[in-house]
Amino acid sequence: MAAAGLARFLAPVAALAVVFAAHPAPARQDSPAVLRAETWEAAQWAIASDAADALARVSARFAQGDDALGRLAEDREELIERRDRLERELERLYASDEAGALTDRARTRTAWEATVERLRAVDADIEARFPAYSELTSPRALSIAETQALLGPDEGLLLVLVNPEATYVWGVSRERVEWARADTLGDAAMTEAVNRLRASLTSAGAVRGGMDVDPLLFAGPQATPFDRSTAHRLYADLIEPVEAAFAGKTTLISVVTGALTTLPLSVLTTAAPTGPDGTAEALATTPWLIDRYALATLPSVSSLEALRCHLVADPALRSPGCPPRRGTVARRPEAGGARLQLAAFGAPLLTGEPGDGTRGSPGADDVMGEGRLADVGRLRALPSLPGSKLELETLKTRYPGAVVRIGLEATEHAVRDADADALSRARFVVFSTHGLMAGSAAAEPGLVMTPPDQATEADDGYLAASEAAQLRLNAEFVVLSACNTAASDGRPGGEGLSGLARAFFYAGARSVMVSHWEVSDAATTTLITSTFAGLDGDRAGDPGVRARALQAGIRAVRAERRWAHPAYWAAFTLVGEPG
C-alpha cells in the first residue's frame, strides 16, 4: 500500500477492531445505530483499492471539458504516478542494507516531498477553480443514508471486511441495515476456505472422476470434488446473518476484501448439502446463491456514487440519490458518429492445437521477448480457440451493424488505431481470446490478439493492461471472455481487480465481466451468447439488467448436465454497474 494512504488506512481499521472487540454483537445498550454508522464508514476507508481509485479518476476524466481544467488534470495524473513510483522506491530503500541506500533514501525522500507538495498545490487550484471536478477526484466514505439513497428498490448491498481476527459484514438496502461479525473467519481461515473451493474450480486442481464432466476441461480422476459444505459455511457465516436486509430484493451488489476477491459469490450454497459432492445429480439440484440473486461486485462502496452520479452521460439518468453538484461540470465531447451496439475482437489467428478446450495459456512472462515487447512466435504458438470464433459469429448475427474482428482482423492495431472510433462509440465491447495473468513487474496481464509478422511498439500482438487503459470507451458493458481476467495474479489475498478490470474501468467502462480461472471454451461460448440474448430488449435505466443477463447465461450453461460443476458456469463475475 502507498505510504500516503497508510495513515488513512490504519486509523479506521484500528478503531474498527477496538469497537468490535468491545461489542462483538450488534445488540448494544448505547446507540447501536451510531456505532453501526461509524463502523460502516471506517470499513470503507479500510477497503480502499486501486480499482476504486481507477473508477474515481475516470469519473473525473469523463467530466472534464475545459481546456484549463484538462491541463491541470494531466498535471495531476503525472504527479500521482510520480508520487506512487517514488513511494515504491522508498519502500525498497528502507528495506535495503546496501551501501549508499541511506543517501539514496534521503534524495528520494526529498523528491517525494516536493512531488506531494506540488500535488497539494494542483489540488488546491482545482478545488478553487473547478469544485465539481475536485469532488470527483476525492473518493470518500458514504454514510449509510447516502448508500441507501443510491440503491435501487430491488437492490441490496453486501459489504465484507476481512480482518486478521474476524470478518465483519454489513447488509444494506433502502429500507433496512443489518450487521454481523464472523468470529471463526479471520484472514487465515478465510484464505484456507477459499483455497479449498478454488482447488476444485480450476483445471489444475479439479479433474475428471465419477461425474460426467467435460473431458475438455478436466482430465484424470477428480481428487477434490467441489466442497459444498465449505461453500455453505461461507454463506451461513457471511450472508445469512444479514440477509434480512435483502428480503424481496433480486439484485445483490457486493464489496469484499482479502481472499474473497478471488471467489465468485455465485458458488456459495444457500442450503446444507445433500448427496455426494462428486455427482452431477447432486450439483444440479444444489441451491446456489446465483439462483436467489443476480450478482454484481464493486471495488468500493464509493464506486456506487462514481457510477450512478458521475459516469452518466445524460444528467437526467443520474440516480435520485446523488448529491447536488457544486459548480458546473463540463462534459468531455462525445465521439463522433452514431452509437454502435457492439465492437468485438477475438478468435486470434493462432497455430497451436486446441487440445484442452480451454482459454487458458501461460503467464505473461512466458510470451515476452526481449525488452517490453511480446515474442510473436510464442504468441502464435498458443492454442486456437474455435469456441471464440463461434461466439463472435453468433454476436455478429445478433447485432448486424456491429464491428466484429475475427482471426486475421483481430489485431492490436485494429483495437488501438483502426477501430478506435468504433470502440469509443460502442455500447457493448467484447474481447474473446486468451487472457494472460501478470508475471514479473515487467510482464503485465493482457489479452492475446493476432500476432503481426514482427513486433513493434504499435502492435506486438499483446494488448497489455496499460495499453487497454489508454483506450477511449463509453461502454455500458465490457466483456473479457478469456481466462483469469479478474485479478493481477489470481492469488487469494492479493489486490482484487487490479489488472485488466482496472484498466478497462480507467478506459471508460461502466461495468466489466471478468473471469476468475481457466474457462471451458465450449461452456463459455454458451454463457456469453446467452448473456447477450438476455440483454436484448432491455430498457434504459432498467436496474440490474446486466446482472440478470449474466444470471440467465449461467442458467443456460447449467442446463447441460455435463456442465453442472461450477467450474463451468461460475468463473465470470460482473464488476461495476449491475444495470
LOKESE-890542 format. One line per 2 residues: number of its first residue (from 1); their letters; for each residue y negated, z, x of C-alpha. Coordinates in Angstrom, 2 decimals, decimal comma. Example, Ala and Ser with C-alpha at 12.3 -4.5 7.8 and 13.67 -1.06 7.14 Angstrom:
REM residues 2
1	AS	4,50 7,80 12,30  1,06 7,14 13,67
This chain:
REM residues 579
1	MA	0,00 0,00 0,00  -3,51 -0,81 1,25
3	AA	-5,33 2,16 2,74  -8,35 1,62 0,50
5	GL	-6,20 2,17 -2,60  -4,16 5,06 -1,21
7	AR	-6,51 7,88 -2,18  -6,88 6,50 -5,69
9	FL	-3,10 6,36 -5,98  -2,21 9,77 -4,57
11	AP	-4,60 11,93 -6,58  -3,44 10,97 -10,08
13	VA	0,22 10,94 -9,04  -0,07 14,46 -7,68
15	AL	-1,86 15,59 -10,82  0,76 13,91 -12,98
17	AV	3,62 15,63 -11,14  1,94 19,04 -11,45
19	VF	1,28 18,59 -15,16  4,84 17,54 -15,95
21	AA	6,37 20,19 -13,70  4,48 22,88 -15,59
23	HP	5,06 21,33 -19,01  8,24 19,23 -18,90
25	AP	8,42 18,75 -22,66  5,89 17,05 -24,94
27	AR	5,56 20,10 -27,18  2,78 22,33 -25,80
29	QD	0,64 25,02 -27,36  -2,60 23,88 -25,77
31	SP	-3,74 20,42 -26,92  -0,74 18,12 -26,34
33	AV	-2,87 15,13 -27,34  -5,31 15,80 -24,50
35	LR	-2,53 16,27 -21,98  -0,79 13,11 -23,16
37	AE	-4,02 11,11 -22,87  -4,76 12,39 -19,37
39	TW	-1,29 11,67 -18,01  -1,29 8,22 -19,69
41	EA	-4,35 7,22 -17,66  -3,11 8,89 -14,47
43	AQ	0,16 6,96 -14,71  -1,75 3,68 -14,92
45	WA	-3,55 4,35 -11,63  -0,19 5,10 -10,04
47	IA	1,26 1,79 -11,28  -1,49 -0,43 -9,84
49	SD	0,21 -3,55 -8,40  -0,52 -6,82 -6,66
51	AA	0,42 -8,80 -9,78  -2,02 -6,79 -11,90
53	DA	-4,73 -7,45 -9,31  -3,96 -11,16 -9,46
55	LA	-4,45 -11,14 -13,23  -7,77 -9,32 -12,93
57	RV	-9,02 -11,74 -10,28  -8,04 -14,86 -12,20
59	SA	-9,75 -13,37 -15,27  -12,91 -13,23 -13,22
61	RF	-12,45 -16,72 -11,80  -11,83 -18,07 -15,31
63	AQ	-15,15 -16,64 -16,44  -17,27 -17,92 -13,58
65	GD	-19,54 -20,91 -14,01  -22,90 -20,05 -12,47
67	DA	-23,37 -21,57 -9,00  -24,83 -18,39 -7,53
69	LG	-22,01 -16,35 -9,03  -19,47 -18,83 -7,70
71	RL	-20,75 -18,36 -4,16  -20,66 -14,58 -4,48
73	AE	-17,15 -14,74 -5,93  -15,95 -16,83 -2,99
75	DR	-17,54 -14,37 -0,55  -15,84 -11,51 -2,36
77	EE	-12,41 -13,16 -2,19  -12,78 -13,83 1,54
79	LI	-13,86 -10,22 2,17  -10,94 -8,84 0,18
81	ER	-8,50 -10,96 2,16  -10,11 -9,87 5,45
83	RD	-10,08 -6,19 4,41  -6,39 -6,35 3,46
85	RL	-5,50 -8,13 6,70  -7,33 -5,51 8,77
87	ER	-5,64 -2,68 6,84  -2,22 -4,14 7,64
89	EL	-3,22 -4,39 11,30  -4,43 -0,78 11,29
91	ER	-1,13 0,39 9,82  0,70 -1,41 12,64
93	LY	-1,57 0,01 15,33  -1,31 3,60 14,05
95	AS	2,47 3,29 14,33  2,34 1,77 17,82
97	DE	2,60 3,63 21,11  1,89 0,56 23,21
99	AG	-0,72 0,67 25,96  -4,05 -0,41 24,59
101	AL	-3,18 0,48 20,98  -5,88 3,16 20,88
103	TD	-8,58 0,69 21,98  -7,35 -1,97 19,59
105	RA	-7,25 0,57 16,77  -10,88 1,60 17,35
107	RT	-12,00 -2,03 17,43  -10,02 -2,89 14,28
109	RT	-11,31 0,21 12,50  -14,89 -0,85 13,25
111	AW	-14,23 -4,33 11,89  -12,59 -2,83 8,78
113	EA	-15,55 -0,53 8,12  -18,00 -3,42 8,47
115	TV	-15,94 -5,53 6,07  -15,72 -2,74 3,49
117	ER	-19,47 -2,19 3,73  -20,13 -5,90 3,22
119	LR	-17,73 -5,92 0,24  -19,62 -2,99 -1,30
121	AV	-22,86 -4,91 -0,92  -21,44 -8,02 -2,57
123	DA	-20,01 -5,93 -5,42  -23,38 -4,24 -5,92
125	DI	-25,09 -7,64 -6,01  -22,61 -8,91 -8,61
127	EA	-22,96 -5,70 -10,64  -26,75 -6,06 -10,74
129	RF	-26,94 -9,81 -11,42  -23,69 -10,56 -13,29
131	PA	-22,49 -7,38 -15,03  -19,89 -9,15 -17,20
133	YS	-18,18 -10,63 -14,15  -18,22 -7,24 -12,47
135	EL	-16,24 -5,79 -15,37  -13,53 -8,41 -14,90
137	TS	-13,01 -7,71 -11,20  -12,64 -3,94 -11,63
139	PR	-9,35 -3,17 -13,40  -9,39 0,26 -14,98
141	AL	-7,02 2,58 -16,78  -7,15 2,05 -20,53
143	SI	-7,25 5,04 -22,84  -4,56 5,39 -25,49
145	AE	-7,07 4,41 -28,18  -8,13 1,31 -26,23
147	TQ	-4,50 0,30 -25,71  -3,68 0,77 -29,40
149	AL	-6,64 -1,40 -30,39  -5,35 -4,26 -28,20
151	LG	-1,81 -4,19 -29,60  -0,78 -6,40 -32,50
153	PD	0,64 -4,97 -35,73  4,20 -5,97 -34,73
155	EG	3,98 -4,81 -31,10  4,92 -1,70 -29,17
157	LL	4,21 -0,90 -25,52  6,62 0,98 -23,24
159	LV	5,24 2,50 -20,02  7,78 3,79 -17,47
161	LV	6,67 5,56 -14,28  9,50 6,31 -11,83
163	NP	8,72 9,23 -9,51  10,98 10,84 -6,87
165	EA	11,87 13,82 -9,05  11,93 12,31 -12,55
167	TY	10,85 9,37 -14,69  8,01 9,61 -17,22
169	VW	7,94 7,45 -20,34  5,34 6,66 -22,99
171	GV	5,79 4,67 -26,21  2,63 3,38 -27,87
173	SR	1,94 1,34 -30,99  -1,11 1,00 -33,19
175	ER	-0,03 3,94 -35,31  1,83 6,29 -33,02
177	VE	2,28 7,65 -29,48  5,40 9,31 -28,03
179	WA	6,18 10,56 -24,55  9,16 11,98 -22,67
181	RA	10,46 12,98 -19,24  13,87 11,85 -17,93
183	DT	14,78 14,69 -15,54  18,01 13,11 -14,30
185	LG	16,44 9,76 -13,42  14,35 10,26 -10,34
187	DA	13,79 7,35 -7,99  17,14 7,69 -6,16
189	AM	19,18 7,97 -9,38  17,27 5,10 -10,97
191	TE	17,84 2,86 -7,96  21,54 3,70 -7,92
193	AV	21,89 2,87 -11,63  20,02 -0,42 -11,29
195	NR	22,06 -1,38 -8,22  25,26 -0,76 -10,15
197	LR	24,16 -3,00 -13,01  22,85 -5,75 -10,75
199	AS	26,15 -5,80 -8,84  27,76 -7,42 -11,87
201	LT	24,80 -9,66 -12,69  24,77 -11,75 -9,51
203	SA	27,27 -14,29 -8,25  27,72 -12,18 -5,11
205	GA	28,94 -9,14 -6,99  30,26 -10,33 -10,34
207	VR	33,21 -12,65 -10,17  35,81 -14,03 -12,47
209	GG	38,63 -11,91 -13,79  40,36 -11,33 -17,10
211	MD	37,47 -12,52 -19,26  36,87 -16,18 -19,95
213	VD	33,73 -16,76 -17,90  32,34 -19,96 -16,48
215	PL	34,02 -20,61 -13,10  30,88 -22,47 -12,03
217	LF	29,16 -19,09 -11,66  31,97 -16,63 -10,98
219	AG	34,97 -17,21 -8,70  37,77 -14,78 -7,87
221	PQ	38,80 -11,50 -9,52  35,98 -9,56 -11,15
223	AT	35,93 -6,26 -9,30  32,84 -4,86 -11,07
225	PF	32,61 -5,64 -14,81  29,21 -5,08 -16,38
227	DR	28,77 -1,32 -16,70  27,75 -0,87 -20,34
229	ST	27,84 2,93 -20,03  25,09 2,85 -17,41
231	AH	23,15 0,30 -19,46  23,34 2,60 -22,48
233	RL	22,38 5,65 -20,41  19,16 3,96 -19,32
235	YA	18,37 3,08 -22,92  19,16 6,62 -24,11
237	DL	17,04 8,27 -21,40  14,11 5,85 -21,25
239	IE	13,62 4,21 -24,63  15,37 6,18 -27,35
241	PV	13,24 9,35 -26,85  10,02 7,39 -27,56
243	EA	11,42 4,72 -29,87  9,94 6,31 -32,99
245	AF	6,65 4,76 -31,84  8,21 1,30 -32,20
247	AG	9,52 1,72 -35,75  9,19 -1,58 -37,62
249	KT	7,99 -3,49 -34,53  9,52 -6,80 -33,50
251	TL	8,00 -7,26 -30,02  8,21 -4,75 -27,18
253	IS	5,93 -5,08 -24,14  6,99 -3,06 -21,08
255	VV	5,22 -1,87 -17,93  7,77 -0,49 -15,46
257	TG	7,95 0,58 -11,82  10,44 1,07 -9,00
259	AL	13,93 -0,38 -9,27  13,36 -1,23 -12,94
261	TT	11,14 -4,13 -11,87  14,32 -5,98 -10,85
263	LP	16,26 -5,36 -14,06  15,50 -7,18 -17,34
265	LS	15,44 -4,58 -20,12  17,35 -7,05 -22,29
267	VL	20,61 -5,83 -20,66  20,21 -2,28 -21,96
269	TT	22,61 -1,47 -24,77  21,47 0,40 -27,89
271	AA	24,86 1,97 -28,71  27,62 3,64 -26,71
273	PT	30,13 1,00 -25,58  33,44 0,41 -27,30
275	GP	36,34 -1,57 -25,86  36,84 -2,51 -22,20
277	DG	33,79 -3,79 -20,31  35,64 -6,76 -18,84
279	TA	36,35 -8,69 -22,06  34,23 -11,36 -23,67
281	EA	35,01 -9,92 -27,10  33,52 -6,52 -26,24
283	LA	30,42 -8,09 -24,66  29,91 -10,44 -27,60
285	TT	29,84 -7,55 -30,08  27,70 -5,22 -27,94
287	PW	24,26 -4,42 -29,43  21,69 -5,23 -26,75
289	LI	18,01 -4,29 -26,64  17,13 -8,01 -26,89
291	DR	18,76 -8,01 -30,34  16,30 -5,37 -31,51
293	YA	13,08 -6,65 -29,92  11,57 -9,80 -28,46
295	LA	10,70 -8,62 -24,94  7,83 -9,22 -22,54
297	TL	6,63 -7,35 -19,49  3,23 -6,77 -17,87
299	PS	2,37 -5,66 -14,33  -0,04 -3,02 -15,70
301	VS	-1,46 -1,75 -18,99  -4,89 -3,10 -18,00
303	SL	-3,35 -6,58 -17,86  -3,34 -6,44 -21,66
305	EA	-7,13 -6,41 -21,60  -7,27 -9,18 -18,97
307	LR	-5,04 -11,44 -21,07  -6,47 -10,72 -24,50
309	CH	-10,14 -10,30 -23,72  -10,97 -12,31 -20,60
311	LV	-8,35 -15,05 -20,19  -9,19 -16,52 -23,59
313	AD	-10,93 -19,90 -23,68  -12,16 -19,55 -27,28
315	PA	-14,18 -16,33 -27,82  -13,07 -16,37 -31,46
317	LR	-9,49 -15,76 -30,29  -10,30 -12,59 -28,35
319	SP	-8,49 -9,52 -29,60  -10,47 -7,45 -32,12
321	GC	-9,79 -4,51 -29,82  -11,71 -6,00 -26,86
323	PP	-14,70 -4,04 -25,56  -18,13 -5,62 -26,08
325	RR	-19,31 -7,76 -23,19  -22,30 -6,83 -21,10
327	GT	-24,48 -9,79 -20,26  -23,37 -13,39 -20,63
329	VA	-20,06 -14,67 -19,33  -20,32 -18,27 -18,14
331	RR	-17,12 -20,22 -18,67  -15,73 -22,49 -16,00
333	PE	-15,69 -26,10 -17,21  -12,56 -27,26 -19,00
335	AG	-10,54 -30,00 -17,33  -11,47 -33,49 -18,44
337	GA	-9,29 -35,36 -20,90  -7,21 -34,35 -23,89
339	RL	-4,98 -31,29 -23,96  -1,47 -32,12 -22,73
341	QL	1,53 -30,43 -24,32  3,76 -30,37 -21,22
343	AA	3,77 -31,04 -17,50  7,21 -30,63 -15,92
345	FG	8,69 -31,17 -12,46  12,21 -30,77 -11,14
347	AP	15,73 -32,02 -10,52  14,60 -32,98 -6,98
349	LL	16,43 -35,72 -5,14  18,91 -33,73 -3,02
351	TG	22,14 -34,82 -1,34  24,22 -31,65 -1,50
353	EP	27,18 -31,50 -3,88  26,52 -29,32 -6,98
355	GD	29,59 -27,30 -6,06  28,89 -23,85 -7,52
357	GT	26,88 -24,91 -10,57  24,00 -22,53 -9,85
359	RG	20,34 -22,87 -8,96  20,75 -20,56 -6,02
361	SP	20,11 -21,57 -2,44  19,46 -19,99 0,97
363	GA	16,46 -17,78 1,61  13,21 -19,39 2,64
365	DD	13,89 -18,60 6,32  16,89 -20,94 6,29
367	VM	14,88 -24,04 5,35  11,85 -23,53 7,57
369	GE	11,33 -25,79 10,55  9,01 -25,37 13,48
371	GR	5,70 -23,76 12,59  4,75 -23,38 8,93
373	LA	6,43 -26,49 7,52  9,84 -26,72 5,89
375	DV	12,66 -28,67 7,53  13,04 -31,68 5,23
377	GR	16,62 -32,25 6,40  17,68 -28,76 5,38
379	LR	15,91 -29,10 2,05  17,51 -32,47 1,35
381	AL	20,99 -30,99 2,01  20,64 -28,43 -0,79
383	PS	22,89 -28,98 -3,85  21,65 -31,38 -6,51
385	LP	21,00 -29,98 -10,00  22,37 -32,13 -12,82
387	GS	21,53 -29,41 -15,35  17,88 -29,53 -14,33
389	KL	17,83 -33,27 -14,91  19,30 -32,86 -18,41
391	EL	16,88 -30,01 -19,14  13,81 -32,08 -18,22
393	ET	15,04 -35,17 -20,03  15,52 -33,07 -23,17
395	LK	11,99 -31,69 -22,86  10,62 -35,21 -22,34
397	TR	12,26 -36,28 -25,59  10,80 -33,25 -27,40
399	YP	7,28 -33,97 -26,07  6,92 -37,78 -25,85
401	GA	3,40 -37,65 -24,39  4,36 -35,22 -21,63
403	VV	4,09 -35,76 -17,89  7,65 -35,22 -16,63
405	RI	8,52 -35,92 -12,99  12,24 -36,07 -12,19
407	GL	14,07 -36,90 -8,97  12,12 -39,16 -6,65
409	EA	8,89 -38,46 -8,59  9,24 -34,66 -8,41
411	TE	7,29 -34,24 -5,16  4,95 -31,63 -3,82
413	HA	2,36 -34,42 -3,56  2,64 -35,01 -7,31
415	VR	2,15 -31,32 -8,08  -0,76 -30,68 -5,72
417	DA	-2,54 -34,06 -5,89  -1,38 -36,97 -8,05
419	DA	-0,72 -34,91 -11,19  -3,22 -32,13 -10,56
421	DA	-5,36 -33,22 -13,50  -2,35 -33,29 -15,84
423	LS	-1,36 -29,80 -14,68  -4,86 -28,50 -15,39
425	RA	-4,66 -29,82 -18,96  -1,09 -28,81 -19,76
427	RF	-0,31 -26,22 -22,39  3,23 -25,71 -21,03
429	VV	4,26 -26,10 -17,37  7,90 -26,21 -16,23
431	FS	9,46 -26,24 -12,76  13,24 -26,77 -12,92
433	TH	14,67 -26,61 -9,41  15,93 -24,30 -6,67
435	GL	13,89 -21,14 -6,14  13,94 -19,57 -2,67
437	MA	13,31 -15,89 -2,02  10,94 -14,76 0,69
439	GS	12,30 -14,18 4,15  10,20 -13,16 7,10
441	AA	6,43 -12,78 6,88  6,11 -16,49 7,65
443	AE	8,61 -17,64 5,01  7,13 -17,35 1,55
445	PG	9,01 -17,60 -1,73  8,74 -21,07 -3,20
447	LV	10,15 -23,97 -5,19  12,09 -26,92 -3,78
449	MT	10,70 -30,38 -4,52  11,99 -33,80 -3,45
451	PP	11,60 -33,84 0,34  9,46 -36,55 1,97
453	DQ	10,68 -38,60 4,92  8,53 -36,47 7,22
455	AT	6,99 -33,07 6,61  3,19 -32,83 6,54
457	EA	0,70 -30,14 5,56  0,14 -32,01 2,30
459	DD	3,85 -32,38 1,47  6,85 -30,80 3,16
461	GY	8,99 -30,69 0,01  8,47 -26,96 -0,47
463	LA	5,87 -25,58 -2,90  5,23 -22,16 -1,38
465	AS	3,67 -19,31 -3,34  0,34 -19,61 -1,52
467	EA	0,22 -23,31 -2,43  1,10 -22,61 -6,06
469	AQ	-1,75 -20,10 -6,20  -4,21 -22,90 -5,36
471	LR	-3,27 -24,94 -8,44  -5,80 -25,01 -11,29
473	LN	-3,96 -24,21 -14,51  -4,99 -23,46 -18,06
475	AE	-1,42 -22,97 -19,24  -0,23 -20,75 -22,03
477	FV	3,28 -20,73 -20,60  4,69 -21,48 -17,13
479	VL	8,49 -21,60 -16,87  10,08 -21,22 -13,44
481	SA	13,56 -22,45 -14,33  15,04 -21,52 -10,97
483	CN	16,73 -18,61 -9,20  15,15 -15,37 -8,02
485	TA	11,57 -16,16 -9,06  10,74 -12,67 -10,36
487	AS	10,06 -10,85 -7,09  9,30 -11,45 -3,45
489	DG	12,69 -10,36 -2,11  14,82 -9,38 -5,11
491	RP	15,49 -5,89 -3,79  15,38 -2,96 -6,25
493	GG	12,45 -0,71 -5,49  10,34 -3,49 -3,99
495	EG	6,97 -4,60 -5,31  7,82 -6,37 -8,55
497	LS	6,37 -9,77 -9,41  4,73 -10,14 -6,02
499	GL	5,94 -13,62 -5,20  5,85 -16,74 -7,34
501	AR	4,91 -14,95 -10,56  1,80 -13,56 -8,92
503	AF	0,92 -17,00 -7,55  1,10 -18,68 -10,95
505	FY	-0,90 -15,92 -12,61  -3,57 -16,44 -9,99
507	AG	-3,47 -20,19 -10,68  -4,32 -19,53 -14,33
509	AR	-1,12 -18,97 -16,34  -1,25 -16,54 -19,28
511	SV	2,50 -15,97 -19,25  5,24 -16,84 -16,78
513	MV	9,00 -16,91 -17,33  10,87 -15,86 -14,19
515	SH	14,46 -15,14 -13,19  15,96 -12,06 -11,53
517	WE	19,10 -13,54 -9,98  21,06 -16,71 -9,26
519	VS	21,45 -18,52 -12,58  24,08 -20,85 -14,00
521	DA	22,77 -24,42 -14,09  24,51 -25,21 -17,40
523	AT	23,65 -21,97 -19,21  20,03 -22,17 -18,05
525	TT	19,73 -25,70 -19,44  20,77 -24,37 -22,84
527	LI	18,42 -21,39 -22,56  15,34 -23,40 -21,58
529	TS	15,80 -26,21 -24,10  16,49 -23,68 -26,89
531	TF	13,43 -21,63 -25,90  11,19 -24,66 -26,21
533	AG	12,78 -25,52 -29,55  11,63 -22,07 -30,67
535	LD	8,06 -22,86 -29,61  7,76 -25,92 -31,84
537	GD	5,54 -25,42 -34,84  4,02 -22,18 -33,60
539	RA	0,59 -21,22 -34,90  -2,44 -20,44 -32,72
541	GD	-2,73 -16,70 -32,33  0,78 -16,07 -33,68
543	PG	1,71 -12,81 -31,92  4,86 -12,75 -29,86
545	VR	5,80 -16,42 -30,33  6,82 -16,99 -26,69
547	AR	8,77 -13,73 -26,53  10,55 -14,66 -29,76
549	AL	11,26 -18,15 -28,43  12,95 -16,66 -25,35
551	QA	14,87 -14,30 -27,63  16,13 -17,36 -29,55
553	GI	17,05 -19,10 -26,30  19,10 -16,09 -25,23
555	RA	20,91 -16,11 -28,56  21,75 -19,80 -28,09
557	VR	23,40 -19,04 -24,73  25,30 -16,06 -26,11
559	AE	26,62 -18,23 -28,96  29,06 -19,73 -26,44
561	RR	31,92 -17,32 -25,80  32,22 -18,23 -22,11
563	WA	28,59 -17,10 -21,66  28,91 -13,67 -23,28
565	HP	28,36 -11,93 -19,93  24,65 -11,02 -19,45
567	AY	24,71 -12,77 -16,05  24,30 -15,99 -18,03
569	WA	21,65 -15,05 -20,57  19,66 -12,09 -19,25
571	AF	18,23 -13,37 -15,95  14,96 -14,63 -17,41
573	TL	12,03 -12,37 -18,25  8,73 -13,24 -19,90
575	VG	5,83 -11,81 -17,91  2,36 -11,75 -19,43
577	EP	1,10 -12,51 -22,92  4,10 -12,48 -25,32
579	G	2,43 -14,86 -27,74
